[in-house]
Amino acid sequence: MSIHPAWYLTLAAVIFSIGAIGLLVRRNVLVMFMCVELMLNAANLTFVTFARELNDRAGQVAVFFVLVVAAAEVVVGLGIIIAIFRRRVGATADDVHVLKG
């Protein structure tokens, strides 16, 4: 028994919507990073769904590159967050001005 691809695409849309709403509503930088990761994972689910449906491996290759970009984004983003946390106890998205020299 196989699941219809529409279910996977619906799940991806729900996950992407949760990430987008969380990114717009929350001000905590760590939560914002998790919301961006949710959105990237929803895009990955969409790529894999279409790759499986079309019997093409290009979607899975695209997922690999999205994961590489997400890992690089996390490294740079966490470096910035750590720099902000060293100067202040709590970090919000408005505290980026602290990094000005």
N, CA and C atoms as a LAMMPS dump frame, in Angstrom:
ITEM: TIMESTEP
0
ITEM: NUMBER OF ATOMS
303
ITEM: BOX BOUNDS ff ff ff
-5.0000000000000000e+02 5.0000000000000000e+02
-5.0000000000000000e+02 5.0000000000000000e+02
-5.0000000000000000e+02 5.0000000000000000e+02
ITEM: ATOMS id mol type element x y z
1 1 1 N 0.843 -1.177 0
2 1 2 C 0 0 0
3 1 3 C 0.885 1.236 0
4 2 1 N 0.663 2.127 -0.934
5 2 2 C 1.465 3.349 -0.99
6 2 3 C 0.583 4.559 -0.699
7 3 1 N 1.232 5.566 -0.2
8 3 2 C 0.538 6.806 0.145
9 3 3 C 0.577 7.73 -1.067
10 4 1 N -0.516 8.379 -1.344
11 4 2 C -0.609 9.287 -2.487
12 4 3 C 0.308 10.493 -2.253
13 5 1 N 0.986 10.977 -3.284
14 5 2 C 1.915 12.111 -3.12
15 5 3 C 1.254 13.387 -2.61
16 6 1 N -0.036 13.533 -2.796
17 6 2 C -0.722 14.73 -2.305
18 6 3 C -0.623 14.837 -0.787
19 7 1 N -0.586 13.687 -0.097
20 7 2 C -0.452 13.722 1.358
21 7 3 C 0.906 14.274 1.761
22 8 1 N 1.955 13.871 1.047
23 8 2 C 3.292 14.385 1.339
24 8 3 C 3.374 15.885 1.059
25 9 1 N 2.766 16.305 -0.035
26 9 2 C 2.794 17.726 -0.368
27 9 3 C 1.982 18.548 0.62
28 10 1 N 0.88 17.992 1.106
29 10 2 C 0.09 18.679 2.131
30 10 3 C 0.877 18.798 3.424
31 11 1 N 1.556 17.723 3.808
32 11 2 C 2.397 17.768 5
33 11 3 C 3.507 18.794 4.846
34 12 1 N 4.127 18.853 3.669
35 12 2 C 5.179 19.836 3.42
36 12 3 C 4.627 21.259 3.514
37 13 1 N 3.422 21.471 3.003
38 13 2 C 2.815 22.806 3.075
39 13 3 C 2.521 23.197 4.52
40 14 1 N 2.066 22.244 5.318
41 14 2 C 1.781 22.523 6.732
42 14 3 C 3.074 22.841 7.482
43 15 1 N 4.116 22.043 7.241
44 15 2 C 5.401 22.28 7.913
45 15 3 C 5.981 23.629 7.495
46 16 1 N 5.895 23.947 6.201
47 16 2 C 6.402 25.236 5.729
48 16 3 C 5.619 26.387 6.343
49 17 1 N 4.3 26.233 6.453
50 17 2 C 3.473 27.292 7.051
51 17 3 C 3.808 27.498 8.518
52 18 1 N 4.023 26.42 9.247
53 18 2 C 4.412 26.542 10.66
54 18 3 C 5.741 27.285 10.774
55 19 1 N 6.694 26.952 9.904
56 19 2 C 7.982 27.632 9.926
57 19 3 C 7.865 29.104 9.57
58 20 1 N 7.064 29.421 8.565
59 20 2 C 6.907 30.815 8.143
60 20 3 C 6.214 31.65 9.219
61 21 1 N 5.179 31.098 9.818
62 21 2 C 4.485 31.827 10.887
63 21 3 C 5.399 32.009 12.091
64 22 1 N 6.145 30.971 12.447
65 22 2 C 7.083 31.083 13.558
66 22 3 C 8.171 32.1 13.296
67 23 1 N 8.632 32.187 12.052
68 23 2 C 9.666 33.156 11.701
69 23 3 C 9.147 34.58 11.801
70 24 1 N 7.885 34.788 11.435
71 24 2 C 7.32 36.132 11.471
72 24 3 C 6.894 36.557 12.874
73 25 1 N 6.519 35.598 13.72
74 25 2 C 5.947 35.938 15.025
75 25 3 C 7.014 36.015 16.118
76 26 1 N 7.934 35.082 16.125
77 26 2 C 8.895 34.979 17.221
78 26 3 C 10.047 35.958 17.04
79 27 1 N 10.638 36.414 18.168
80 27 2 C 11.769 37.331 18.12
81 27 3 C 13.048 36.682 18.642
82 28 1 N 12.955 35.496 19.224
83 28 2 C 14.133 34.795 19.713
84 28 3 C 14.905 34.252 18.511
85 29 1 N 16.202 34.517 18.481
86 29 2 C 17.003 34.175 17.318
87 29 3 C 17.103 32.662 17.136
88 30 1 N 17.233 31.916 18.205
89 30 2 C 17.334 30.46 18.088
90 30 3 C 16.049 29.851 17.546
91 31 1 N 14.917 30.363 17.987
92 31 2 C 13.634 29.871 17.488
93 31 3 C 13.474 30.24 16.01
94 32 1 N 13.975 31.402 15.635
95 32 2 C 13.908 31.805 14.233
96 32 3 C 14.746 30.875 13.364
97 33 1 N 15.909 30.464 13.855
98 33 2 C 16.729 29.518 13.103
99 33 3 C 16.025 28.171 12.965
100 34 1 N 15.363 27.733 14.018
101 34 2 C 14.63 26.466 13.927
102 34 3 C 13.482 26.571 12.928
103 35 1 N 12.845 27.729 12.851
104 35 2 C 11.762 27.918 11.892
105 35 3 C 12.29 27.899 10.458
106 36 1 N 13.459 28.488 10.231
107 36 2 C 14.065 28.433 8.902
108 36 3 C 14.406 26.989 8.539
109 37 1 N 14.894 26.226 9.509
110 37 2 C 15.197 24.815 9.257
111 37 3 C 13.918 24.026 8.94
112 38 1 N 12.816 24.348 9.598
113 38 2 C 11.538 23.714 9.268
114 38 3 C 11.142 24.001 7.826
115 39 1 N 11.327 25.241 7.408
116 39 2 C 10.979 25.607 6.045
117 39 3 C 11.865 24.88 5.034
118 40 1 N 13.149 24.748 5.334
119 40 2 C 14.045 24.022 4.437
120 40 3 C 13.687 22.536 4.379
121 41 1 N 13.31 21.963 5.505
122 41 2 C 12.907 20.556 5.507
123 41 3 C 11.607 20.335 4.738
124 42 1 N 10.716 21.305 4.783
125 42 2 C 9.489 21.198 3.988
126 42 3 C 9.818 21.226 2.497
127 43 1 N 10.75 22.071 2.115
128 43 2 C 11.183 22.101 0.713
129 43 3 C 11.84 20.774 0.329
130 44 1 N 12.628 20.206 1.243
131 44 2 C 13.261 18.908 0.975
132 44 3 C 12.216 17.81 0.782
133 45 1 N 11.177 17.821 1.601
134 45 2 C 10.111 16.831 1.459
135 45 3 C 9.428 16.964 0.106
136 46 1 N 9.255 18.184 -0.351
137 46 2 C 8.661 18.407 -1.662
138 46 3 C 9.568 17.88 -2.777
139 47 1 N 10.871 18.162 -2.665
140 47 2 C 11.822 17.653 -3.661
141 47 3 C 11.794 16.13 -3.729
142 48 1 N 11.813 15.487 -2.572
143 48 2 C 11.825 14.02 -2.542
144 48 3 C 10.518 13.453 -3.081
145 49 1 N 9.403 14.097 -2.771
146 49 2 C 8.106 13.627 -3.264
147 49 3 C 8.055 13.668 -4.782
148 50 1 N 8.487 14.793 -5.365
149 50 2 C 8.464 14.88 -6.821
150 50 3 C 9.505 13.971 -7.459
151 51 1 N 10.647 13.784 -6.809
152 51 2 C 11.662 12.879 -7.348
153 51 3 C 11.137 11.449 -7.384
154 52 1 N 10.423 11.066 -6.353
155 52 2 C 9.866 9.705 -6.326
156 52 3 C 8.735 9.548 -7.328
157 53 1 N 7.913 10.572 -7.441
158 53 2 C 6.769 10.489 -8.345
159 53 3 C 7.22 10.477 -9.807
160 54 1 N 8.264 11.2 -10.131
161 54 2 C 8.731 11.292 -11.513
162 54 3 C 9.834 10.284 -11.834
163 55 1 N 10.214 9.466 -10.85
164 55 2 C 11.299 8.493 -11.005
165 55 3 C 12.589 9.148 -11.492
166 56 1 N 12.936 10.253 -10.849
167 56 2 C 14.125 11.015 -11.216
168 56 3 C 14.939 11.283 -9.953
169 57 1 N 16.235 11.147 -10.042
170 57 2 C 17.082 11.353 -8.878
171 57 3 C 17.51 12.812 -8.696
172 58 1 N 17.138 13.669 -9.596
173 58 2 C 17.546 15.069 -9.516
174 58 3 C 16.987 15.745 -8.259
175 59 1 N 15.798 15.371 -7.852
176 59 2 C 15.222 15.936 -6.635
177 59 3 C 16.008 15.554 -5.401
178 60 1 N 16.518 14.332 -5.375
179 60 2 C 17.314 13.895 -4.229
180 60 3 C 18.678 14.572 -4.228
181 61 1 N 19.214 14.874 -5.393
182 61 2 C 20.465 15.632 -5.475
183 61 3 C 20.232 17.056 -4.981
184 62 1 N 19.092 17.629 -5.332
185 62 2 C 18.754 18.971 -4.854
186 62 3 C 18.633 18.988 -3.33
187 63 1 N 18.089 17.922 -2.746
188 63 2 C 17.987 17.825 -1.289
189 63 3 C 19.375 17.838 -0.661
190 64 1 N 20.311 17.137 -1.283
191 64 2 C 21.679 17.128 -0.769
192 64 3 C 22.248 18.544 -0.732
193 65 1 N 22.061 19.313 -1.795
194 65 2 C 22.59 20.675 -1.827
195 65 3 C 21.863 21.588 -0.85
196 66 1 N 20.569 21.393 -0.669
197 66 2 C 19.829 22.182 0.33
198 66 3 C 20.36 21.889 1.726
199 67 1 N 20.663 20.623 2.015
200 67 2 C 21.209 20.272 3.326
201 67 3 C 22.593 20.884 3.536
202 68 1 N 23.397 20.952 2.481
203 68 2 C 24.725 21.578 2.592
204 68 3 C 24.584 23.074 2.866
205 69 1 N 23.674 23.73 2.169
206 69 2 C 23.44 25.158 2.404
207 69 3 C 22.889 25.389 3.806
208 70 1 N 22.005 24.514 4.274
209 70 2 C 21.442 24.65 5.627
210 70 3 C 22.533 24.487 6.684
211 71 1 N 23.448 23.561 6.462
212 71 2 C 24.54 23.377 7.424
213 71 3 C 25.442 24.604 7.466
214 72 1 N 25.738 25.168 6.307
215 72 2 C 26.564 26.384 6.273
216 72 3 C 25.84 27.551 6.936
217 73 1 N 24.54 27.639 6.721
218 73 2 C 23.749 28.71 7.337
219 73 3 C 23.744 28.583 8.854
220 74 1 N 23.666 27.374 9.343
221 74 2 C 23.668 27.158 10.789
222 74 3 C 25.022 27.542 11.383
223 75 1 N 26.102 27.207 10.699
224 75 2 C 27.436 27.542 11.217
225 75 3 C 27.609 29.058 11.317
226 76 1 N 27.273 29.768 10.272
227 76 2 C 27.419 31.229 10.288
228 76 3 C 26.445 31.854 11.271
229 77 1 N 25.207 31.388 11.25
230 77 2 C 24.194 31.96 12.141
231 77 3 C 24.501 31.733 13.608
232 78 1 N 24.943 30.53 13.96
233 78 2 C 25.272 30.273 15.365
234 78 3 C 26.5 31.058 15.808
235 79 1 N 27.427 31.311 14.887
236 79 2 C 28.56 32.172 15.221
237 79 3 C 28.106 33.586 15.567
238 80 1 N 27.167 34.101 14.809
239 80 2 C 26.629 35.436 15.091
240 80 3 C 25.859 35.432 16.408
241 81 1 N 25.076 34.398 16.649
242 81 2 C 24.306 34.32 17.896
243 81 3 C 25.238 34.246 19.093
244 82 1 N 26.299 33.471 19.001
245 82 2 C 27.25 33.373 20.113
246 82 3 C 27.919 34.71 20.359
247 83 1 N 28.233 35.446 19.289
248 83 2 C 28.833 36.774 19.457
249 83 3 C 27.87 37.717 20.168
250 84 1 N 26.59 37.615 19.87
251 84 2 C 25.605 38.471 20.548
252 84 3 C 25.429 38.029 21.998
253 85 1 N 25.368 36.718 22.248
254 85 2 C 25.177 36.224 23.608
255 85 3 C 26.357 36.579 24.514
256 86 1 N 27.542 36.737 23.963
257 86 2 C 28.69 37.124 24.785
258 86 3 C 28.576 38.555 25.279
259 87 1 N 27.865 39.386 24.545
260 87 2 C 27.703 40.784 24.959
261 87 3 C 26.439 41.015 25.778
262 88 1 N 25.409 40.205 25.548
263 88 2 C 24.142 40.351 26.265
264 88 3 C 23.671 39.002 26.751
265 89 1 N 22.825 39.022 27.775
266 89 2 C 22.314 37.768 28.332
267 89 3 C 21.293 37.139 27.39
268 90 1 N 20.333 37.885 26.929
269 90 2 C 19.308 37.368 26.024
270 90 3 C 19.479 37.994 24.653
271 91 1 N 19.295 37.235 23.647
272 91 2 C 19.449 37.749 22.287
273 91 3 C 18.109 37.699 21.568
274 92 1 N 17.764 38.81 20.944
275 92 2 C 16.585 38.862 20.088
276 92 3 C 17.041 39.308 18.707
277 93 1 N 16.131 39.308 17.779
278 93 2 C 16.471 39.704 16.412
279 93 3 C 16.833 41.178 16.337
280 94 1 N 16.408 41.97 17.299
281 94 2 C 16.715 43.405 17.293
282 94 3 C 18.113 43.712 17.815
283 95 1 N 18.823 42.73 18.355
284 95 2 C 20.131 42.968 18.952
285 95 3 C 21.287 42.856 17.966
286 96 1 N 21.021 42.808 16.687
287 96 2 C 22.097 42.711 15.705
288 96 3 C 22.919 43.989 15.673
289 97 1 N 22.316 45.123 16.044
290 97 2 C 23.049 46.386 16.056
291 97 3 C 24.193 46.374 17.076
292 98 1 N 24.201 45.431 18.011
293 98 2 C 25.27 45.301 19.003
294 98 3 C 26.59 44.95 18.317
295 99 1 N 26.538 44.283 17.181
296 99 2 C 27.737 43.829 16.504
297 99 3 C 28.461 44.933 15.745
298 100 1 N 27.89 46.123 15.652
299 100 2 C 28.572 47.223 14.953
300 100 3 C 29.806 47.624 15.735
301 101 1 N 30.883 47.841 15.012
302 101 2 C 32.166 48.172 15.64
303 101 3 C 32.225 49.564 16.034
